[in-house]
């Protein structure tokens, strides 16, 4: 009968395969080159495989493909808020529709995680509340929707960040 299995009777699993002993003579089957073949990086001790992207002397793929486009070094990154999200937070009571809604109020309510270079309002969704907004930017459709609901929107200049160039 098999021994009962409890925590105090557990033993480490035994290896199923004997360790490969290399370099113990030609008769062992793993003598001379120890199964590594002759010469080359893989035969050396302490070697590791080539770095990612290295193709053995062939021109690597990332250098064969053409480079396109341009990344603007001083581009602005805006936090984005949609009209539908704004209305949802007002309905949930996280934002006060009667008070002026600023970027700080949006961060405090949790609608925006970080201001980045400012907050930009986009026109996706429906807005029914009459709001007074003060934001960095807004799309045309968002401005029209806020004014159609009877609200006002004031656009401020983008916030200067430390990494933006001095003018």
ROVEX-513123 format. One record per residue (C-alpha): residue in three letters; x, y, z. Coordinates in steps of 0.2 Angstrom, whole numbers, padded with zeros to 4 digits, always signed. Layout:
N
AlaXYZ/...
END
This chain:
167
Unk+0000+0000+0000/Unk+0006+0018-0004/Unk+0012+0029+0010/Unk-0001+0041+0015/Unk+0002+0059+0008/Unk+0004+0072+0021/Unk+0014+0088+0023/Unk+0027+0079+0034/Unk+0029+0064+0022/Unk+0033+0075+0007/Unk+0050+0072-0001/Unk+0058+0081-0016/Unk+0055+0074-0033/Unk+0069+0063-0039/Unk+0077+0068-0056/Unk+0071+0056-0070/Unk+0087+0058-0080/Unk+0106+0056-0075/Unk+0116+0072-0076/Unk+0126+0073-0093/Unk+0145+0071-0089/Unk+0155+0079-0103/Unk+0173+0079-0106/Unk+0176+0061-0098/Unk+0185+0053-0113/Unk+0181+0047-0130/Unk+0172+0031-0124/Unk+0159+0041-0115/Unk+0152+0048-0131/Unk+0154+0066-0124/Unk+0173+0068-0125/Unk+0184+0079-0135/Unk+0172+0094-0139/Unk+0159+0089-0126/Unk+0145+0089-0138/Unk+0148+0108-0143/Unk+0155+0105-0160/Unk+0171+0114-0167/Unk+0175+0132-0164/Unk+0163+0147-0165/Unk+0154+0157-0152/Unk+0143+0143-0146/Unk+0158+0132-0142/Unk+0166+0144-0130/Unk+0163+0144-0112/Unk+0153+0159-0105/Unk+0146+0163-0122/Unk+0128+0167-0124/Unk+0117+0168-0140/Unk+0118+0183-0151/Unk+0109+0199-0146/Unk+0091+0201-0152/Unk+0091+0208-0170/Unk+0109+0201-0174/Unk+0108+0191-0190/Unk+0126+0184-0191/Unk+0134+0197-0201/Unk+0120+0199-0213/Unk+0113+0217-0213/Unk+0099+0216-0200/Unk+0081+0219-0204/Unk+0079+0235-0194/Unk+0093+0243-0205/Unk+0086+0236-0221/Unk+0069+0244-0219/Unk+0067+0263-0224/Unk+0065+0275-0210/Unk+0050+0287-0212/Unk+0042+0301-0203/Unk+0048+0313-0190/Unk+0045+0314-0171/Unk+0043+0332-0165/Unk+0054+0334-0150/Unk+0043+0348-0142/Unk+0026+0341-0146/Unk+0012+0344-0133/Unk+0003+0329-0125/Unk-0015+0333-0119/Unk-0026+0323-0108/Unk-0042+0320-0117/Unk-0060+0321-0110/Unk-0076+0317-0121/Unk-0092+0325-0118/Unk-0101+0309-0114/Unk-0088+0306-0100/Unk-0091+0323-0093/Unk-0110+0320-0092/Unk-0107+0303-0084/Unk-0097+0311-0070/Unk-0110+0325-0068/Unk-0124+0312-0067/Unk-0114+0302-0054/Unk-0111+0318-0043/Unk-0092+0317-0045/Unk-0092+0334-0053/Unk-0103+0350-0049/Unk-0112+0357-0064/Unk-0116+0373-0055/Unk-0097+0377-0051/Unk-0084+0381-0065/Unk-0076+0365-0070/Unk-0057+0368-0072/Unk-0043+0356-0076/Unk-0039+0354-0057/Unk-0058+0349-0054/Unk-0056+0336-0067/Unk-0041+0328-0059/Unk-0048+0329-0042/Unk-0064+0320-0048/Unk-0054+0306-0056/Unk-0060+0309-0074/Unk-0042+0314-0079/Unk-0027+0306-0071/Unk-0014+0319-0075/Unk-0015+0336-0084/Unk+0001+0333-0095/Unk+0002+0349-0105/Unk-0017+0353-0103/Unk-0034+0345-0105/Unk-0043+0345-0121/Unk-0062+0342-0123/Unk-0068+0332-0138/Unk-0086+0330-0145/Unk-0089+0312-0143/Unk-0105+0308-0133/Unk-0120+0319-0128/Unk-0120+0334-0115/Unk-0136+0340-0107/Unk-0130+0349-0092/Unk-0126+0368-0093/Unk-0108+0370-0089/Unk-0095+0383-0087/Unk-0078+0375-0093/Unk-0061+0382-0092/Unk-0049+0370-0102/Unk-0033+0371-0113/Unk-0042+0366-0129/Unk-0058+0359-0137/Unk-0063+0353-0153/Unk-0076+0363-0164/Unk-0090+0350-0161/Unk-0086+0350-0142/Unk-0088+0369-0141/Unk-0104+0369-0152/Unk-0111+0355-0140/Unk-0107+0365-0124/Unk-0114+0381-0131/Unk-0130+0372-0137/Unk-0133+0365-0120/Unk-0132+0383-0113/Unk-0115+0383-0106/Unk-0099+0392-0109/Unk-0081+0387-0112/Unk-0065+0397-0110/Unk-0049+0391-0118/Unk-0033+0395-0109/Unk-0015+0394-0115/Unk-0006+0377-0114/Unk+0004+0374-0098/Unk+0023+0376-0101/Unk+0033+0361-0095/Unk+0051+0359-0090/Unk+0056+0350-0105/Unk+0049+0363-0118/Unk+0062+0374-0126/Unk+0063+0392-0119/Unk+0057+0405-0131/
END
